[in-house]
Amino acid sequence: DLKHYEDIVGSITNLAQDSFRNLNISKDVANSVLISLLKGPPSADSAVSQTQAIYPRIIEELFASYHKLAFNFCLQRTQNPELSNDIAQETICCLLKSPNPIDDITHWINRVAHNLLFEHYRAKKSEQALYRDLYSEAKLIHQLCSNAGKISLEEYLHKIPESIFDSQNYKSYLKLKAYDSLKAYAEASGIGYEKAKNRSRRIVKDLKAEILLAMGWQASPEILNYNQYRAIQSFIRKLLALIKADGEEANETLSKLHPELPKVLSGYKSIEDWGITMISTLRFRLYLFHLSPEQGPLASTLFITLNKQNHVDVKDCKRNVFAGEYSIPANVQIPKEKGRIIWPYEKIISLLNEKSS
């Protein structure tokens, strides 16, 4: 029943937040616990007792999945199982000891595993070929994620997925690049210079987003194409206008977007920064950040969808909680077991305790 469900979710949330202050794993843990309870036989025990009984096993399974994610990411690039195990182990240690809040764990694990591989091969002169490959990939990603209005892909064609070369975005980019100047492109296309400039921005933006998504990147505003990016910016400006209006009518409009939105954005006077992560096709997490002199930093997450016309619909929202920062002790040792990596619950908790002590 609903009360039983709420008791279980509440118990899980408290346990996860107490143990993992910087990791947003409550929903993943809650889903696993609920599935486990539904599969098991009925019990007369309270929701709290049932949750506490299976919680350590669920945490072990969750971190085993995180380890597998890091391992597969490394193995795909190195074809070296032993090295992939070591890097995956180190990645999970970094995850548990991160002093900063981590909301999108999947993206974080891929990014840190990539950086650890990069550092490993930079130190090994015998593996310069792979180092150069990783370095080239990093330079391409940096270019695609920069705000520069132009891109130069010739040096990185070997890193770009084959599917891109048949896309309309890439063909439009090649057509644009065929002219010596934007003025020449405008004249050949029979359009004005300003229209050519806007078209050039759209072509570059759409191609950047398509390449990033094809390479497996699912976070940051750069994954949005031109129209999606403008739709999100327009939506944020709409929220800003309603926040600044700060009246009953403005709150009613916010409530129509989502009933919890006035509470989630309470205290916001402006939006200093924003970020976005793709959940699935046309479904995203939108992160809003405000640095309030009175309340300190405020952060909120809006779960949104974009339809084919790029209309933004808010499906859910929440206020994020900053747990604080923790220094990493100088004597931290990364546990390694050759050929196999095990993450028992006690080890996970001990690493967390080392971080907070």
DOPADREN-238974 format. One record per atom (N, C-alpha, C): residue in three letters; x, y, z. Coordinates in steps of 0.001 Angstrom, whole numbers, plus 524288, in hexadecimal, padded with zeros to 5 digits. Layout:
<nodes>
ALAXYZ ...
</nodes>
This chain:
<nodes>
ASP803497FB5C80000 ASP800008000080000 ASP80376804E380000 LEU800F0809717FF6F LEU803D080E547FEE9 LEU8072280F80803B9 LYS804FF80E9D80860 LYS807F680FC780D21 LYS80CCC80C4380D83 HIS80C0E8074080C4A HIS810728039A80C60 HIS814B08055F8088D TYR812F6806E6803E3 TYR8169E808C97FFDB TYR8199480D9B801CD GLU816B28116980408 GLU819348163C805DC GLU81CF78153280A58 ASP81B8D8117280DD2 ASP81F138100F8121E ASP8243080DC081014 ILE823B180A5680C21 ILE8285D807DD809E4 ILE82BD480BF280746 VAL8297A80F39803F1 VAL82C878133E80128 VAL82EFE8170880502 GLY82C0C8188C8090F GLY82E2F81C1980D03 GLY832C2819B680FE8 SER8323B814BB8114F SER83678811FD81408 SER83B5681197810A2 ILE83A888103780BA2 ILE83EEF80FC1807F3 ILE841A38150580746 THR83E898192680689 THR840BC81E67805C6 THR8440B8200580A6B ASN8421E81F0780F22 ASN8451682067813D6 ASN84A3181D5A81428 LEU849E88183C81317 LEU84E9F814FF8134B LEU852A5816C980F42 ALA850C8817B880A6E ALA854638193680638 ALA856C781E8D8072D GLN853998224A80900 GLN8559C82788809EF GLN85953827B080E93 ASP858588246B81282 ASP85BDC8243381703 ASP8612E821FD81579 SER8613681DF58122B SER8661881B5A810B8 SER868E081E0F80C37 PHE865D481FCC80850 PHE86821821DA8037C PHE8665F82780802BC ARG868AD82AF0805AB ARG866EA83064805B3 ARG867D28332880081 ASN86BE78319F7FDB2 ASN86D38834567F8E0 ASN86B618317F7F3FB LEU8690182CEC7F49E LEU86755829DE7F013 LEU86160829987EFDB ASN85F3A82AF17EB62 ASN8599482ADB7EAAA ASN857E3825647E8E7 ILE857BA821B87ECB7 ILE8567281C487EB56 ILE8513E81A837ED97 SER84E6281E117F03B SER8499881C787F2ED SER845B5819CC7EF4F LYS844F581BFA7EA94 LYS8410E819BF7E703 LYS842B78145F7E511 ASP847CB813CC7E3C2 ASP849B480EB27E1F8 ASP8491780A967E637 VAL84A6A80C0A7EB16 VAL849F1808647EF78 VAL84437807197F06B ALA840E480B227F042 ALA83B4D80A4E7F13F ALA838F2806857ED42 ASN83A40807457E846 ASN83829803C27E437 ASN839E07FE247E523 SER83EE17FD5B7E677 SER840DF7F8107E75A SER83E577F5897EC15 VAL83DB87F88E7F04F VAL83B4B7F6747F512 VAL835A17F4F37F404 LEU832C17F8557F16B LEU82D387F7357F05E LEU82C987F26B7ECE5 ILE82FF67F1E97E8ED ILE82FBD7ED457E589 ILE830EB7E85F7E8A9 SER834DC7E8B37EC22 SER8364E7E4357EF56 SER831D87E2987F2F5 LEU82F377E67D7F54F LEU82AE47E54A7F8DE LEU826387E2FC7F5F1 LEU825467E5017F12B LEU820E17E2FE7EE21 LEU821CF7DD5D7EC66 LYS826B87DC057EB4C LYS827FA7D6BC7E998 LYS827D97D2DB7EE18 GLY828E27D4CC7F2E1 GLY829287D1547F769 GLY823D27D0137F99F PRO823A37CC587FD41 PRO81EAA7CAEF7FFB0 PRO81CC07CF408035C PRO8179F7CF9980461 PRO8158E7D385807FF PRO818087D2DC80D6A SER818B77D73B81029 SER81B2F7D7248154E SER817F87DA4F81927 ALA817F07D87681DFF ALA815297DB4782223 ALA818877DF8B82480 ASP81D867DFB58230C ASP8210D7E3AE82522 ASP81F8B7E91782329 SER8211E7ED2082612 SER820057F2818247F SER823307F3E581FAD ALA8218C7F81581D0C ALA8244F7F9E28185E ALA829F37FB3381999 VAL82AC57FDB081E1D VAL830117FF3581FAC VAL8336E7FA5E82085 SER831547F6628231A SER834497F19482426 SER835AA7EEC581F18 GLN831D47EE5C81B89 GLN832DB7EBCC8167F GLN8371A7EEA781370 THR836B87F3D281365 THR83A857F6FC8107B THR83FF97F65D812BF GLN8406A7F6BF817E1 GLN845857F64C81A6C GLN847F27F0F28198E ALA844A37ECEF8191B ALA846A17E79B81878 ALA849357E6CF81321 ILE846FE7E92080F0E ILE849137E837809CC ILE84C6D7ECBD807D3 TYR84CA47F10580AC6 TYR84F797F5AB80906 TYR8553B7F496807BE PRO858457F1D880B27 PRO85DC67F0DC809CB PRO85E6C7EDF58049F ARG85B1D7EA0C803A3 ARG85B8A7E7127FEC3 ARG85A5C7EA8C7FA10 ILE856767EDFB7FA89 ILE8550E7F17D7F639 ILE8598E7F53D7F50A ILE85C237F7307F929 ILE860987FABA7F862 ILE8650A7F7DC7F59D GLU866137F3037F72F GLU86A267EFEC7F49A GLU868F27EF387EECB GLU864007EDF87ED93 GLU862797ED2B7E81A GLU862DE7F2387E4F7 LEU861717F69D7E771 LEU861A67FBA17E4BE LEU867497FD0F7E362 PHE86ADB7FC5A7E733 PHE870467FDCA7E62B PHE872F17F9CB7E297 ALA871037F4FE7E292 ALA872F07F13B7DEB9 ALA8717C7F3017D935 SER86CD37F5587D8A2 SER86B327F74F7D37F SER86E6F7FC117D1F3 TYR86FC77FF6F7D5C9 TYR8732A803E77D4A2 TYR878938020A7D2E9 HIS87A8E7FE017D5A2 HIS87FA37FBE37D43C HIS87F837F9947CEBA LYS87B4C7F6C87CD79 LYS87AC47F4697C845 LYS87A997F8A07C412 LEU877E97FCF87C53B LEU877A38014D7C184 LEU87D198036D7C061 ALA88032804657C480 ALA88583806657C3CD ALA888F6802647C103 PHE888667FD587C27F PHE88B877F9367C013 PHE88A7A7F8D87BA38 ASN885727F8D37B8BB ASN884187F8617B331 ASN885F47FD1E7B016 PHE885A4801B77B283 PHE88781806777AFF1 PHE88D51805F87AEB4 CYS8905E8040E7B283 CYS896088037C7B1C9 CYS8975A7FF0B7AE03 LEU8949E7FA9A7AE9A LEU895CD7F60E7AB63 LEU894D27F7237A59F GLN890CF7FA1A7A470 GLN88F8E7FB6C79F08 GLN894107FE6979C78 ARG896F78016179FAA ARG89B29804A579D8F ARG8A0858021679DDD THR8A14F7FE897A197 THR8A6907FC547A263 THR8A7047F6A17A0DC GLN8A2A67F3BA7A0E0 GLN8A2B17EE0A7A006 GLN8A6427EB5D7A404 ASN8A6E07EDBF7A893 ASN8AA437EBBF7ACB1 ASN8A70C7EB077B1A8 PRO8A52D7E6377B2CB PRO8A1C37E5617B754 PRO8A4517E6D07BC85 GLU8A9577E5827BD3B GLU8ABF07E68F7C22F GLU8AC597EC777C32E LEU8AE0D7EF5F7BF41 LEU8AE607F5087BFD5 LEU8A8F07F7607C0A5 SER8A51A7F5617BDC4 SER89FC47F7627BE49 SER89DAF7F68D7C3CF ASN89EF17F2077C622 ASN89D687F1107CB8E ASN89FE17F5017CF38 ASP8A4F27F6067CE7E ASP8A7AE7F9BA7D1E8 ASP8A56C7FF357D171 ILE8A485800EC7CC9D ILE8A262806287CBD1 ILE89CD0806847CDF1 ALA899B98025A7CD2D ALA89463802527CF38 ALA89467802B07D52A GLN897FC7FFD47D7A9 GLN898657FFF87DD63 GLN899CA8057A7DF3C GLU89D83807D67DC9A GLU89F2D80D167DE1E GLU89AC78110C7DD3C THR897C1810417D910 THR8935C813BC7D7EF THR88F528138C7DC4E ILE88E0180ED67DE2A ILE88A1E80E5B7E251 ILE88C31810A97E76C CYS8914C8100D7E875 CYS8939A8128E7ED11 CYS89304818777ECB6 CYS8941A81AA47E827 CYS8937D820497E761 CYS88DCF821EE7E825 LEU88A2C81E997E64A LEU8849D81FBC7E6E0 LEU88324820107ECA0 LEU884E881C407EFB1 LEU8838D81C177F53E LEU8861F8207D7F854 LYS88A898226D7F666 LYS88D6C826687F94F LYS88CE682BD87F6F9 SER8895482C7B7F340 SER888AB831997F0D5 SER886E48359E7F4E4 PRO8897783A147F534 PRO887E183E257F8E8 PRO8834E841687F6E3 ASN881D6840A17F1FB ASN87DB6843CE7EF9C ASN878E2840847EE6E PRO87438842EA7EE92 PRO86F6F840077ED57 PRO86F8A83E037E7B6 ILE86DB98392E7E6F8 ILE86D7E836CE7E1C0 ILE867E3835247E0C2 ASP8657B8376C7DCC8 ASP8600C836317DB9D ASP85FA8832167D74F ASP86278832EF7D304 ASP8625F82F407CEA4 ASP8671482B987CF20 ILE866648273C7D1D8 ILE86AC3823C37D31B ILE86CE98211C7CE37 THR8698081FA67CA96 THR86B4681CFD7C5D9 THR86F1A8205F7C2C2 HIS86D9D8253F7C1D9 HIS87113828CF7BEFA HIS87629829A67C1FA TRP875CB82A3C7C728 TRP87A6A82B297CA6F TRP87E2F8268C7CA0B ILE87C27821C67CA5F ILE87F7781D1B7CA1C ILE8824581CD67C4D7 ASN87F7A81DB67C08A ASN881F481D937BB62 ASN88634821BB7BAE1 ARG88524826637BCDB ARG888F282AAB7BC6C ARG88DD4829867BF9C VAL88D27827A87C485 VAL891A88269B7C7E1 VAL894BF821ED7C5DB ALA8920681DDB7C40A ALA894C7819567C1CE ALA8980381B007BD0C HIS895C881E5A7B9D3 HIS898A88205F7B54B HIS89D8B8234F7B70B ASN89CF6826B67BAF8 ASN8A16E829C67BCDB ASN8A5A78264E7BF43 LEU8A4158223B7C222 LEU8A7DF81EAD7C480 LEU8AACE81B8F7C051 LEU8A7FF819ED7BC43 LEU8AA98817477B7E6 LEU8AE7A81AF07B53D PHE8ACC281FAF7B47E PHE8B01E823A27B209 PHE8B52F8243E7B517 GLU8B4D2824C27BA47 GLU8B9728256B7BD92 GLU8BCD78207F7BD90 HIS8BA5381BF17BD76 HIS8BD40817017BD74 HIS8C0A9816977B897 TYR8BE62817A47B403 TYR8C15D816F07AF31 TYR8C53581B657AE38 ARG8C43781FD77B07D ARG8C806824107B004 ARG8CD11822907B2D2 ALA8CC7C81F877B718 ALA8D11781DF47BA20 ALA8D3DF819357B7C1 LYS8D185816B17B3F3 LYS8D3DA812007B1A6 LYS8D596813257AC0F LYS8DAA4813F37AB65 LYS8DCAC815407A63A LYS8DBE5810D17A253 SER8DB7480C047A45F SER8DAC78078C7A0DC SER8D54C8076679E7A GLU8D1BC80AAA7A08E GLU8CC5280AAB79EA6 GLU8CAEC80FF479C39 GLN8CEA08124C7998B GLN8CDCC8178B79777 GLN8C979817B97935D ALA8C8B48137E7909D ALA8C4A88138278C8A ALA8BF458145578EEE LEU8BE178115879316 LEU8B907811F9795A1 LEU8B8A6817417985A TYR8BD0E818FD79A95 TYR8BD1F81E2C79D0B TYR8BBA88226179911 ARG8BE038221A79468 ARG8BCD5825FB79065 ARG8B718825A578EBD ASP8B4F7820C878EA7 ASP8AF828200C78D41 ASP8ABED8229A7914B LEU8AD10821B17965A LEU8A9FB8240F79A86 LEU8AA92829FA79A86 TYR8AF6682BC27997C TYR8B0658315D7995A TYR8AD53833EF794EC SER8AD2D8313979072 SER8AA3C8333B78BF8 SER8A4698337C78D3E GLU8A27282F5E78FDC GLU89CE682F5479160 GLU89BBC833C779521 ALA89F44834B7798E4 ALA89E7F838E279CB2 ALA89E6A83E3B79A00 LYS8A1E483EFB79619 LYS8A210843F379348 LYS89D11844C579018 LEU89B1E8407D78DC0 LEU89649840E378AC2 LEU891BA8425178E54 ILE8915683FAA792D2 ILE88D29840CC7968E ILE88D818467179863 HIS892538483679985 HIS8930984D9A79B4C HIS89119851737972D GLN8924D850627922E GLN8909A853D978DFB GLN88AA8853CD78D6B LEU8885484F3078DD5 LEU882AE84EC178D3C LEU87FC38514C791C5 CYS8822C8515879666 CYS87FA38538B79B07 CYS880F68595279BDD SER8844485B8A7988A SER885A38611079914 SER8815786471796B5 ASN8818686976797F7 ASN87D9A86D1A795ED ASN87F3C86F8A790C6 ALA8839186DBD78E94 ALA8856B86FF7789A5 ALA8816F86F0E78554 GLY880D6872F6781EC GLY87CF88728E77DC3 GLY87EBA86F3177937 LYS883C686DC47791C LYS885C886A8D774D1 LYS8882286584776F3 ILE8885386197773B5 ILE88AEF85CB77751E ILE88E5F85B0377098 SER8926F85808771C3 SER895E1855E576DC5 SER8967F8501976ED6 LEU8940E84CDF76B8A LEU893A98474776C98 LEU897A2843F676994 GLU89A7A84641765F6 GLU89DDA8432F76287 GLU8A1B383FC776595 GLU8A3BF841D8769D4 GLU8A7AB83F0C76CEA GLU8A55383A7B76FF5 TYR8A02783A84770A9 TYR89DAB836BC7742A TYR899D58331A77162 LEU89A1C832CD76C41 LEU8965482F9B7695C LEU89670829E676B16 HIS89B0E827F276CC6 HIS89B768227C76E66 HIS898B28217E77399 LYS8977A825B177697 LYS894D98250F77BA4 LYS88EF4825BF77B38 ILE88D28827BB776D3 ILE88793828CF77631 ILE884C8823E577457 PRO8806B8225A776E0 PRO87D8B81DAC77535 PRO87BE781DF676F76 GLU87C1B8198176CC2 GLU87B01819397672C GLU8759481B51765D0 SER871D581A9A7695D SER86C7281C3676840 SER86C0A8220F76721 ILE86F9C8251C76946 ILE86F6782ACC768A4 ILE8703882C5E762FB PHE873958299076031 PHE8751982B3175AEF PHE8709F82ACA756F7 ASP86C95827D175846 ASP8680E82761754CF ASP8639682AFC75673 SER8645A82DE675AA2 SER860148311F75CB3 SER85F8983637759A3 GLN85ADC83863759D0 GLN859DA83D527571D GLN85CE7841C1759A7 ASN85DA48418675EC3 ASN860AC8459576172 ASN86640845D675F61 TYR868B18414775E9D TYR86E1A8412E75CC0 TYR86E6D8431C75717 LYS86A9B841A3753DD LYS86A8E8436F74E6F LYS869EC8496074E2F SER866A284B8675193 SER865F785137751C1 SER86AF9853DC7538A TYR86DC3851567573C TYR872BA8537275920 TYR876CF8537B754C2 LEU8771F84F43751B0 LEU87ADB84F0774D59 LEU879A8853367493C LYS874A88540F74839 LYS87318858127447E LYS874C685D707466A LEU8740E85E7174B6C LEU875AA8636674DCE LEU87B8E8641B74D6E LYS87E8685FD774E8A LYS8843D8601674E93 LYS8868E860B074919 ALA8837685F8C74516 ALA8857685FAF73FB7 ALA8868D8653F73DD9 TYR8846C8691D7409D TYR8852186E9273F04 TYR8895C8712B74256 ASP88C29874C773FE3 ASP8907D877637428E ASP88EAA87B06746E2 SER889F387CF57465C SER887F28809D74A43 SER8821387FFC74AC9 LEU880008822074F0E LEU87A5C881F074FEA LEU877888855174BDE LYS87A2D8897074A32 LYS877E588CD77462E LYS87734889D97410C ALA87B2A886C773FA5 ALA87AD9883AA73AD1 ALA8768787F9573B48 TYR875FB87D4073FE6 TYR871D687962740D6 TYR86C7687BEB74047 ALA86BEA880B074271 ALA866EB8837774220 ALA8657C884A673C75 GLU869518867573977 GLU8684D887C273401 GLU866D8882E7730E0 ALA869A487E94731C6 ALA86886879BC72EEE ALA863368778073061 SER8618E8787273539 SER85C8A8765B7371E SER8580B87A08735F8 GLY8594187EC57340F GLY8552388281732D5 GLY85277884B87379A ILE855568856573BDC ILE8531A8877A740BD ILE8568E88BF0742B1 GLY8547C88EFC74655 GLY85765893497489B GLY85B988915E74C62 TYR85F31894FB74D94 TYR8639A89382750EE TYR861C2891ED75666 GLU85E1C894DE758B0 GLU85C45893AB75DFA GLU8598288E6075E2D LYS8567B88D3C75A23 LYS853DD88821759F0 LYS857D4883BE75966 ALA85BF7884CA75652 ALA86021880E4755BD ALA862F18800175AED LYS863AF8843475DEC LYS86648883B5762FF LYS863038805E766B5 ASN85DDC88159766CC ASN85A6487E3576A25 ASN85A3D8788476865 ARG85A35877AC7633A ARG85A248724E76140 ARG85F3186F7F762AA SER8638D872507625B SER8689C87010763CD SER868A086E6276987 ARG86689871B776D01 ARG866398705F77297 ARG8630086B7077366 ARG85E9686B357709A ARG85B1C866AF7712A ARG85DDB861AF76F52 ILE86072861ED76AD4 ILE8631585D4F768A7 ILE8674085B5476C6E VAL86A8285ED976E66 VAL86EC185D5A771F7 VAL86C8F85B337770F LYS868A385DD577937 LYS8664D85C1077E23 LYS863DD856A477D90 ASP860F0855D97795D ASP85E59850C97788A ASP8625984C69777BD LEU8669084D95774E1 LEU86A888498F773EF LEU86D7284834778F8 LYS86EC484C1B77C12 LYS8715C84B2178113 LYS86E078477D7847B ALA86900848CB784F3 ALA8657E845A278832 ALA8651F8400E7862B GLU864C283F7378103 GLU8643B83A3877EB5 GLU86920836ED77FAC ILE86DBA8394877F22 ILE872978365C78002 ILE87317834CF785BE LEU872008387778953 LEU8726D8374578EED LEU86ED8832C77906D LEU869FF832E378E92 LEU8665282EB578FD1 LEU868198298778D7A ALA86A2F829B3788BF ALA86C0C824EC78637 ALA870C2822A678916 MET873C8825FA78BB9 MET878558242F78EB1 MET876E38227D7943B GLY871DE822D679598 GLY87017820E879AA9 GLY86FB8824FA79EED TRP8706782A0B79D9D TRP8700782E2B7A187 TRP86A5682FBC7A222 GLN8689E830197A70E GLN863138311E7A80F GLN86240835887ABFB ALA8662B838D17ACBC ALA865A283D1D7B070 ALA867F8842127AE24 SER86662846857B065 SER867FE84BD27AF05 SER8648684DEF7AAA7 PRO863D1853197AA67 PRO860758557A7A661 PRO862348545A7A0CF GLU8671F852BD7A01E GLU86920851CA79AD3 GLU8668584D2079826 ILE863CF849C079B19 ILE861288454E798A2 ILE85C0C846F679609 LEU85A5684BC1796FF LEU8557D84DB3794B0 LEU8568684FDE78F40 ASN852FB84ED278B96 ASN853898514F78687 ASN851B485700786E2 TYR85219859CB7828E TYR8511B85F707828E TYR84BA7860BD78499 ASN847AA85E2078292 ASN8424585F4C78421 ASN8413285DAB789C2 GLN843578593C78B65 GLN842A685785790D2 GLN8453185B627949C TYR849E385D1A79335 TYR84CB3860CD79693 TYR8499D865E179729 ARG84792867E3792DC ARG8448586CB57931A ARG83F8686BEC7963D ALA83D1A86755795CD ALA8384E86635798BE ALA839668661279E9C ILE83DC6863A97A01E ILE83F31863727A5A7 ILE8406E868EB7A7AD GLN8435C86BF67A4AF GLN84491871507A64D GLN83F998748F7A6EB SER83BFB873F87A33F SER83706876CC7A38D SER833F5875277A868 PHE83403870137A997 PHE8314886E1C7AE36 PHE833AD870587B336 ILE838E0870997B37A ILE83B84872C27B817 ILE83A448788F7B8A9 ARG83A2487B6C7B449 ARG838B2880FC7B487 ARG83318881A47B682 LYS82FA087E0B7B4F2 LYS82A3687E377B6D7 LYS82A0E87D667BCC5 LEU82D19879857BEAC LEU82D5D878977C44F LEU82F7C87D677C728 LEU8338887FD07C4EC LEU835DA884797C750 LEU831E1888E07C7C8 ALA82EE4889BA7C3A4 ALA82AF888DE17C3B9 ALA826E488CE97C7F6 LEU8254F887F97C889 LEU8216E8869D7CC8C LEU823BE887257D205 ILE828AF8859A7D2A7 ILE82B4A886147D7B9 ILE82BA988BC57D95A LYS82D2C88F247D5AA LYS82DD4894B27D6E4 LYS828988975F7D7D4 ALA824738957E7D53C ALA81F42897C67D618 ALA81D74896E07DBBA ASP81E7C8923B7DDD2 ASP81DAD890FF7E35B ASP81858892C17E568 GLY8144A891417E2BD GLY80F048927A7E482 GLY80B8688DB77E43E GLU806A288E567E5CE GLU80300889F37E5D8 GLU80214887E17E051 GLU801A488B7E7DC8C GLU800B2889DB7D723 GLU80567886DE7D4FA ALA80A30888BA7D661 ALA80EEF886107D48F ALA80F4C8809F7D6EA ASN80DFD8801E7DBF6 ASN80E1D87AF77DE84 ASN80A18877427DC28 GLU8059E8794F7DAA6 GLU8019D876167D81F GLU80397874057D2E2 THR8065A8776A7CFFC THR80886875C87CAF0 THR80CB08719C7CBB0 LEU810088724D7CFB4 LEU813F386E557D0ED LEU81150869337D267 SER80D21869857D571 SER80A52864CE7D721 SER807EE861E67D289 LYS80671864C37CE77 LYS80448862357C9D3 LYS8087E85F177C700 LEU80D69861117C73F LEU811B985E257C4EA LEU812B4859267C7FC HIS8128E859987CD3B HIS812BA855147D0C6 HIS8113B856FA7D639 PRO80DCE854137D8FE PRO80BE9855E47DE1B PRO8103C857077E210 GLU814B2854407E1B9 GLU818E3854F77E58D GLU81CC4859397E402 LEU81C3885B6E7DF59 LEU8202085F0E7DD5A LEU820CB863FC7E0B7 PRO81C888666D7E2B0 PRO81D5486B117E60D PRO820AD869D57EAD7 LYS81FE48654C7ED30 LYS822F6863D37F1D1 LYS82896862917F04F VAL8294985FCC7EBE9 VAL82E8685E467EA31 VAL831DD863087E8D7 LEU82F6F8672B7E6BA LEU8324886BE47E52F LEU831E28703D7E93F SER82FD886EF27EDD8 SER82F6D872D37F208 SER834D9874CB7F397 GLY8356E879EB7F403 GLY83A7587C337F57C GLY83DD087DC47F0DE TYR83C6F87C047EC2A TYR83F6187D807E77C TYR83E3B883367E616 LYS842508861C7E500 LYS841C988B6E7E2F9 LYS843DA88BC07DD63 SER8470D888027DC08 SER8495A887C67D6CD SER84B41882317D5EF ILE84D0D881137D141 ILE84F5487BF57D003 ILE854CA87CF37CDDC GLU858BA87BE37D125 GLU85E1B87D027CF9C GLU8604B878FC7CBC5 ASP85E6B8742F7CC16 ASP86075870237C8A8 ASP85C6886BD97C80A TRP85CF9868D27C3E7 TRP8597E864637C313 TRP85C6F860187C02B GLY85A8C85B657C0C2 GLY85CD2856E47BE20 GLY85883853297BC95 ILE859DC84F3E7B978 ILE855D884B9B7B7A0 ILE8583F846417B6AB THR8553E8422F7B7C6 THR856DB83CCC7B6DC THR85270839E87B424 MET853BF836EF7B025 MET84FC3833E87AD62 MET84E8282EED7B067 ILE8498782DED7B14A ILE847C38290E7B3BA ILE846A2825047AF7E SER843CB826A57AB8D SER842B9823767A6EE SER841328274A7A29C THR83F9A8255D79E1E THR83E51828D0799C1 THR83A2982CC679B5D LEU83B96831CB79AF6 LEU8381D8363379C1D LEU8366E836827A1DB ARG8391C833A67A55B ARG8382B834137AB07 ARG83D4C835AD7AD96 PHE83D02839B17B104 PHE841B483BFA7B32F PHE8410983D5C7B8F5 ARG8458983DCA7BBA4 ARG845BC840647C0B7 ARG84800845D37BFCE LEU84531849DD7C167 LEU8470384F417C0E2 LEU8488E851367C647 TYR84D7A852DA7C6EE TYR84F7B854A37CBF3 TYR84FC085A957CC05 LEU84D7785CFC7D005 LEU84D82862A87D0A0 LEU85079864167D594 PHE853D6868177D53B PHE8572A869917D9A3 PHE856B386F6C7DAAC HIS8561F870C07DFB4 HIS855E98763E7E154 HIS8595D876FA7E614 LEU85CB587AEE7E5E9 LEU8601687C2D7EA55 LEU85D83880867ED70 SER85AF087EF17F1AD SER85805882A67F4DB SER85B64884B47F953 PRO85C03889EA7F9D3 PRO85F1888C167FE2A PRO85CC488ABC8037F GLU8579488A3D803B0 GLU854FF8892D808AE GLU855178835A80A16 GLN853FD87FFE8064A GLN8535A87A668075C GLN857E88770680585 GLY85BC28796F802EA GLY85FF887648800B3 GLY85E55874197FB75 PRO8612B870477F96A PRO85FD786E247F443 PRO85AB486B1A7F456 LEU8578D86BEF7F057 LEU852A2869177EFAE LEU852E7866257EA80 ALA851258614B7EA8D ALA8512A85E2D7E5C3 ALA84C2585AF97E579 SER84A0A85A8C7E0D0 SER8453B857977DFF7 SER845BE8545D7DB00 THR842E9850037DAE4 THR842D084CAB7D644 THR83D3E84C537D435 LEU83C9A84D7D7CF36 LEU8378B84CF77CC9D LEU837E9848747C8B6 PHE8344C844CB7C911 PHE8340D8406D7C564 PHE830528420C7C107 ILE8326D842CA7BC50 ILE82F5E845147B814 ILE82F5B8418D7B344 THR82B9C8428F7AFE6 THR82B84840167AAB8 THR82B208445D7A69A LEU82D1B843267A1FC LEU82C878469779D6A LEU8298B843917993F ASN8256A845DE7972A ASN822BE84331792E1 ASN825558449E78DAF LYS82338842D078960 LYS825AE843C07844B LYS825B584987782D5 GLN8222984C837852D GLN822138522878447 GLN825618551178855 ASN82837851F978BB1 ASN82BB08541678FB6 ASN828D38572D793F1 HIS823F685593794FE HIS8211F857BC79975 HIS822F58550079E6F VAL824208580C7A289 VAL82621855E57A76F VAL821948549A7AB0E ASP8219084FD87AD13 ASP81D8B84E1D7B0C2 ASP8204084C1D7B5B0 VAL81EDF84E4E7BA3B VAL8214B84CC37BF30 VAL81E5C848107C164 LYS82118843947C1D6 LYS81EB283ED37C3D4 LYS81F5383E387C9BA ASP823A4840467CBCE ASP824AF83FE97D16C ASP828D7843F47D2B1 CYS8297A845247D7AF CYS82D85848D67D94A CYS82ECC847F87DF0D LYS833778499F7E09C LYS83514848FF7E605 LYS8392A84D137E75F ARG8399084E407EC68 ARG83D9B851C07EE62 ARG8423684E617F013 ASN846E484F827EE34 ASN84B8084C7D7EFA1 ASN84DC284E737F4C0 VAL8501A84AED7F7A3 VAL8525384C3B7FCBC VAL8583D84BAF7FC76 PHE85B0F84FD27FDFC PHE860BA84F987FE37 PHE8625884D6B80383 ALA8654E849248035A ALA866DF846958083A ALA86BCB848FE80A8A GLY86ECD84BE78077E GLY873B084E1D80973 GLY8785784BC2806AE GLU87CF084D288086E GLU881C884B4780618 GLU885018485680A23 TYR887E88446A80841 TYR88B288412F80BA1 TYR89096840B880942 SER8948A8412680C8F SER899EC8409080AA7 SER89B6383ACB80A89 ILE89E7A8393C806A6 ILE8A02B833D380614 ILE8A5388330F80923 PRO8A56F82F4680CB7 PRO8AA4082E5F80FBA PRO8AED782D0980C34 ALA8B38682EA980DCD ALA8B83382DD380A97 ALA8B9C88281780A56 ASN8B821824F980E29 ASN8B9E481F8480E63 ASN8B60281BB080BE9 VAL8B27B81DA78089C VAL8AE9C81A3780621 VAL8B15D816698026D GLN8B0368116D802FA GLN8B26180D657FF99 GLN8AE1180B217FC2C ILE8AF3080A647F748 ILE8AB50808247F3B7 ILE8ABB68022F7F403 PRO8A7A77FF8D7F5EA PRO8A7E47F9D47F64F PRO8A7A07F7437F0EC LYS8AB197F3907EFED LYS8AB2F7F0D17EAEC LYS8ABC77EAF67EBDE GLU8A8FE7E7ED7E8D2 GLU8A9797E2487E908 GLU8AA177E0657E375 LYS8AEA27DE4B7E238 LYS8AFF87DD057DCD6 LYS8ABED7D9547DA66 GLY8A9E97DB007D5E0 GLY8A6547D7A97D2EE GLY8A0B37D7F57D4A4 ARG89FA47DA367D942 ARG89A4F7DA577DB27 ARG8997A7DF0E7DEA6 ILE894EA7E17B7DE5E ILE893B87E5F97E1A3 ILE88EB97E4C87E4A8 ILE88EEF7E57B7E9BA ILE88A5D7E4557ECF6 ILE889127E93A7F01D TRP884017EA767F061 TRP882517EF027F363 TRP87E5B7ED627F792 PRO8803B7EB007FBD4 PRO87C937E9B48000B PRO87AA97EEAA802BA TYR876137EE4A80517 TYR8739F7F2C98079D TYR877357F53580BB5 GLU879CC7F1EB80ECA GLU87D327F3E8812F9 GLU881A27F738810BF LYS883C97F59780C33 LYS8880C7F87E809CC LYS886287FDC8807CE ILE881877FDDC80574 ILE87F4E802C480388 ILE87EA68069A80809 ILE87C6C804C780C5F ILE87B8B8082B810E5 ILE880B8809E781349 SER884A28065D8136F SER889A1807D8815C2 SER88C4B80C2881298 LEU88BCE80BF780D5C LEU88E038101280A0D LEU88B498153F80AF1 LEU886228150280BAA LEU88337819C880CD4 LEU884EB81C0581217 ASN885BA81895815ED ASN8876481A5781B1C ASN88CCD81CC281AF8 GLU8904C81A84817B8 GLU8957F81CC481723 GLU895398224E81508 LYS891828232E81177 LYS890FE8284A80F16 LYS88F2982C508130E SER88B6982ADB81666 SER8890B82E91819F6 SER88C0582F4781F0B SER88FC182BBE82020 SER8929F82C188251C SER896E283032824E9 
</nodes>
